[in-house]
């Protein structure tokens, strides 16, 4: 027997309608390239998104067509987040930090029909424009300069467009957004998100025991809008009516702190490398900035060191640790404490908060190793496999990557984890980064987080280097803090208080910086290549 319930589709179009109707005056603030502020609101975003949709239809965009965006975080990018779906298209966020060759590959592989590009990113576009097969390029005059000849002017296009697009029949399972992986292992791979997946993701993030974002919040997504939908925050904010604050191209600590104080931001999101810089700037400030007393942050994209959580606590800023992937839309776990955790000793509590956290509703996980499905005992390691309504079931036109899914349909994340009896996930490594030494597994992540807890260490990455006797041994690359002269012996002694002797790095090298991926993660493949011929003493 079927239910008697209605079947209204879950769509992002309905999210925009809600934002316009119930929260028209809620602000959308953007820092421009010249550091001035642009102010808009949901009523204006909705009006302009409809005009963008109508303009795209006039350019020939049809249902299912991909529209690429090569943009920073700002009001026009938010308009595209909603305007492209209103036209029936799929908004395809392009990672501007990838190599020009990779961006060109992604645009062509996705079959983007139109590109929307910031004027300040035209020098980047020119490095690969001759390799593209697109019909139209629209330039956003983000800096206020005139749009060069040969491109369509975003503002002129909107001004000449009808007030509304032609209606498009939308099913909640239709594609609406598209992102590609960062391509650290082979060519980047595409994921197409459905309306249904992103709306359910919004509901999960908005729960009281999740991120609890509400109409009373001012949200600063430092995480780029080209990185997995800015973790879904622009859509969640629109659904609940939260103010959005966009940093534009200015991601330095000084600018972000200024925005957080000026706009009284209550919630911000970014990768650990961003927050390490902000923590250092706040600690060095002669006069503490006037930050909102309830400011909290979500840290994801890479493991958050326990030491960083402690530093932010000392600054009066709450930290929520999370985990996700391009293939999971992206958020799958959040480290939200429960009432029973209040009785834990301080060190145990911080160790728990440094975990990636518990599963969101409808997000399922299991740990698999050579012995099969592992128990949730907090000790047994294995690869994390996941399934759920906002997890990809395949890649876009990439049948060669089908081995990323198990025979029974679970997505193989490549993360090595433990899950404790309460369901809290701890990532111990990536499968490709796990150090296998003398029959034992060594977690590079645990060593890195411990090293970054040392007051004289700014950043640290640990990689496996071939060893003639033990198969592999850990080598640590360390960036000292300014003015520090900490040496290898001091760091080895520091780690020796926390780890078994066999798991300590056999060598520590000091570097000026750790190479990073386009999303701010440590790019360990570069270090492995650089030190693969290391001579062990």
N, C-alpha and C positions, 0 to 999 in steps of 0.2 A: 504494500500500500504506500503510495506517495504522500508526502506531507501536503498541508493546505497553505503553505507559505508562498509568498511572492518571490520572484527570482530577479529582482532588480540587480543589474550588473554592478560589480565593484569596479569603479573606474576613477582615474585621476581627474577626468573632466568633472565628476561630481565633487571631488576635493576642491577644485578651483571655484566651482559655484558656491560651495559652502563658505569658503574664505571671503568671497565677494559679498555674499548676502549678510553674513553674521559678523564679519570682522573687517569691514571696508576701510576703516581708518588705521588699522594696525600697520605699523611702519615697516618699510623695507629700506635700509640704509646701506649705502655703498661708498667706500673710499675710492675715489678716482685716482688715476695715475699721478696727478699733481697734488695728491693728498687732500684735496677738497672733498666735501661730502655731498653725495646725491641722495635726495630723500624722495621716496615714493610710498605707496601703500597698496593694500590688496585690491582696492577698487581700481587703481591705476594699472596694476599688474594684470588684472583680469581683462580690462578694456584693451590694453596693448597686446595681450596674448591672443585675443580674438582677432585683432587686426593682423597680427603676424600670421595666424592661421589662414586668414583670407588671402593675404599676400602670397603665401606659399602655394595655395591652391591656384592662384592666377599664374604662378610660375610653372604650374604643371604637376605639383606634388599630389600624389594619389595615395590611397590607403595602402599602408605597408612600406611606402618609400622611406628611405633613411635620409635624415638631415643631420649632418655632422656639425658639431660646435667645437671650435678651437678658441676657448674663452677662459678668462679668469672668473673668480666668484664675483658676480655683480647682478644688478637688477635686470639687465637684458638677458643674461643667461637664465635667470629665473623665468622670464617671459617665454623663453624657448622651451624650458622644462614643461610648460603647460601648453604653449602655442602650437608646437609641433604635433603633439597628440590630438589637439582640437582639429587639426587639418587631416587627421587620420594617419599621420606619419609616425616614424620611430625616431626619437631624439637620440643621437649617437654622440656621446661625450668623448672627445679625443684628448688623450693624455699629452699635453704640450711638452712634457719633460722627457718623452721618448726621443730616440734618434729620429732625424728627418726621414731616414729610410724606413723605419718602423711605422711612422705616422702615415707615410704614403702607402705602404703595404696595407695598413688597417683601413684607410679610406677606400681603397680599391677593392679589398676583400669584402668589406661590408656593402659595397655598391652604393655609397653615398651619392645622392642625386644633387644635393645642395650643401654648401658649406656656409656656416655663419662664423666669422672670424673677427676678433678684436683688432682694431687698427694698430695697436701696439705690438701685435703678434705678426704683422705682415712681413717683417724681416725673416721670421721663422718660416712662414708659408712660402716665401720666395725660394727657400732652399730645396723645396720638393714640388713646387706647383707644376712644373713641367712633366711630372710623372703621374699627375692625377687625371682621372676620367670622371669629372663632375660637370654638370650643366651650368650651374650658377654659383657664384661666390658673393656672399653678402657681407659687408664690412660694418661692424659696429663702431661709430666714431667715439670710442670710449674716452680718448684723450681730449676730445673737443676739436681735433684738427679735421680739415676737409678730407673726405674720402677720395683716394686717388682715382684717376680715370681707369676704366676697365673693370671696375667693381660696382656692385649695387650698394647704395647707401641704405643702411638699416632704417634710419629715421625717415628718410624720404619714402622708402617702401611702405612703412607703416602709415605715414601721413596720407598716401594715395590709396590705401586699401579700404574696402568696405568695413563697416563696423562689426560684421560677423561673417564667419566662413559658411560655406554650404554644409548642411548637416551630413554627418558621416555615421553610418551604422557601426556601433562599437560593441564588440563582445569582450567580456572581462578577460578572456584568455588571449586576446589579440596582443601582439607585440607593441610595446609603448616606449621602451628605453633599451639602450644597447651600450655595453662596455666591453673592452678587451682586457685580457690579463696583461701584466707588465712584460711578459715575454722573457723572463729570466731563464726559462728552460725551453728553447726553441722559439718559433714564431708566436707572437701574441695570438690568443684564441678568443673568439667572440661569444658573448652571452647576451641573449635577448630576454628582457624582463617583460612580463605581462602586467596589464592593469591589475589583475587580481593579486599577483604576487606582491606588488609594491604597496597596494592598499592594505593587505594583511600585515605586511612589514610595518606600515605606519601604526596600525592598531597595536601591534606588539610593543613597539618602542614607546608608545604613549601611555602604557599602563602605569599605574601608581607604583608598582614594584618593579618597574623597568626604568626608563629615563624620566618618566613623569613630567614631560614637557606639557605646559598648559598655556592658555591665553595670557597668563601673567608673566610669562618668560620673555626675555630678550636673548636670542640665540646667535652665537657667532660660530659659523662653520669655518674653522681654519682649514680643515680637510678640504681639498679642492673639489669643486663641483664636477671635475672630470674624473674623479676617483670614486667609482661605484656610487653615483648619485649623491655625492657628499654624505655618504652613509645614510641616505634617506632623510636627512634632517630638513631640507627644503620642503619636502612633501608633508612630513609630520607637522612642521610649523604652520603650513597653510591649513591643514586639517583642523588644528586646534586654535588657530588664530594668534600664534606667537609672533612677536616682532623678530625680524631677521636682520642681522648685521653682517655685511660682506666686506672683507678686507681688500678686495681688488688684488693687485699684484704685490701688495706690501705685506710680507709675512715675517718681517723682522720683529724681535721682541718689543722694541720701543713702540712701534706702530700698534701692535696687537694690544699691549697694555693700555695705550692711549684710547683705543677704541673701546676696550672693556670698561674703562673708567668713564669715558665721555657718554657712552650709550647705556651705561649701567647694565651690562651684560650679566645674565644670571646663569647661562649655560654656554660652554664652548667645547669644541671637539677638534682633536688633532693627533698627530703621531708623536711618539715620545721625543724625537729629536726637536720638535717645535717646543714642547713643554720644558725640556732641559734648558733651552735658551731663555724662555720666559722666567723660569725659576731663578736662573742666575741674574737676570735683569732686576727682578723684584728684590732679591737678597742684596743687591748692590745699590739699590736706590737710597739716596739720602733721606728723602721724604716718601713714605709709603703712598702709593696712588689711592685714589678714592674708589676702590672697587666695591661692587655690590657685596654686602655682608653674606649673602647666600650663594655666591658664585660657586659653581661646581663644573667639573670638566669630565669628559669621557676621553680616555686615552686608548687608542687602538692602532692597528696597522702593523704593530710589532710589540713584543713583550715590554711591559712597563716595569722598569726596575723598582723594587721595593723601596730603595733609597729615594726615588723621586716622589713616591706617595708620601713618605715621611716628610720630605722637604715642603711639599704643598700643604700638608697638615699644619706644619709650623707656621705657614703663611696664612692659614685660615681658609684655604681653598680645598673643597672636597674633590676627590678623584674617584671616578668609576672606571674600572678596567674592563675592556671588552675585546671581543674577537669576532672576526668575520673574513669573508673572501669575496672576490668579484663574483664567484659562482653562487654565493649565498645572499646576495642582494643588499648589503653584505652581513648585517649583524645576526649572529647566532647565539652568543652568550654574553652575559653581563654579570659583573661581580657585585651583586647587591647583597648586603649582609642581612641575616635573619635575626630575630629577637634572641635566639639561643646563643648567638655568637658574642653577645655582650659580655658574657662571663669568661671569655677566653683571655689568657694572659696577653700582654701587649705584643710580644714577639710573634705569638701564634696568630694573633689577629692580623698583623701586617703580612705575615706569610700567606694567609688566606686571601687578603685583599690583592696580593700580587698575582693570584691565579686569574685565569681568563674568565672564570665565573660559571654560573649555572645556565642551563638551556632556557631560551625563551619558549613560551607556549607554542606547541605544534612543531617545534624544532627538535628532531630526534637524533640521537648519537649513539655510537657504539665504538669500542676499542678493539682492534683486530691485530693479532700478531701471528707468529708462526704456529702457535698452539690453538688458533681459532679466536673466538670472541672472548675477550679478557674480562675479568670481574672489575666492578667499580670498588676497588679497595684503596685507591690513592697511591698505590705502589706499582702495580703491573702496567708496564708501558706497552704501547702499540700504536698503530696508525688510527687516527680519528676518521671515522666514516659517518656521514650525516645524510638525512633525508628530511623533507618537509615541503610546505607549499610555496616557499620562496627560494628554493634551491634548484639550480639548473639540472635538467635531465639529460642534456647533451650540449655540445658546443655548436655554434653556427658554422655549417658547412665545413666540418673538420672531423670526418669519420675516423681518421687515423688516431684520434685521441680518445676513442671509446673505452680504452682500458682504465680511464679515470673513474669509471663506474663499475661496481661489483656486478656479478651475475644476477643478483637479486635487486639491483637498482639503487644501491647506496653510493653516494659520491665519496671518492677517496680523496681526502684533503691534502695528503702529503705531510700533515703535522703529526708528530709523535707526541702522545699525551698520556697522562693518567687522569682518571676520574675518581673522586673520592666517594664514599658511601652516600653523601648528601647531594651528589650530582655536580660538584664543582670541578670544572675542567682545568687542568694545568698543562700547558704546552711545554714540553721539555726540549723540543727541537723540531726542525724540518727533517724529513727522511733523508734528504740529500746533505744535511748539515750534521747529522748525528755522528759522533766520533766513536768508532768501533776499535777498541784497543785491548788486545790480549783476551778477547772473549767477553769483555765488559763494554757496556754502553756508557758514554760520558756525554752529559748534556752541555752543549756549548752555551745555551741560553742561561742556565744557572750560573756558569762561570762568568759570563758577561755581566749579568745583573749584580753579582757580588763585586766584581771589579768596579762597576760604576757606582757602587756604594762607598768607595774609598774617596775621601775628600780631595785627593790630588788627581783624580781621574775624571776627565770630562766624558770620554766615550771609550768603549772597548768592544772588540769583536774577536771571537775565538773560532778557529778553523782547524779542520783535520789535515794533517800533513803526513804523507807516507813515511813509515818507519820500518827499517829492515828487520826488526825483531817483533815489534808489537802490532804490526799492520798499519796502525795510525796512532798519532799522538797529537794532543792539542797544542796549538801555538796561539798566543794572545797578541793582538795588535792593539796598542793603547795610545790614546791621545791625552797628554797631560793637561791639567788646568793651567791657566796663565800663571807664570812665575814659579811653577812647581818643578822640582828636580828629583821627584820620587824615582827610585831605581827598581830594577828587577827583583833584587833580594827583598826589598820592603814589600813589594806586591806579592811575592811568593809566600812570605811569612804571613801576610794578611789573609791570603786564601787558605793557607795551611790551618788556620784556626777554624775554618768553616767546611773544609772538604777533606776526604780521604786522600792520602798522599798519592795514590796511583791515578787519581783523577785530576791532579794539578797540571797546568800547562808546563811543558818541558822547556818552553822558551817564551820570553816576552820581548816584543819589539816595539819601539816607540815611533809613532808616525805623526805627521802633521794633521791628517784627517783620515777618517774611515770612508772608503768609497760607499756611495749610497745609490739605491735604485731610484726610479722616477717618483716613487711614492714615499721616499724618506727612510726606507728600510736599509740595513747594512747589506751591501752587495758583496757577500762573502766569496763569490766565485772569483772576483778580481784578486782577493787576498790569497785564495788557494793557488791561483795561477802564478802569482808573484813569488810565493814562498814554497812552491812544490819541490824545488831542488834544495831545500834547506838541509844543511849538514848538521846532524845531531852529534853532540859531543859525547 
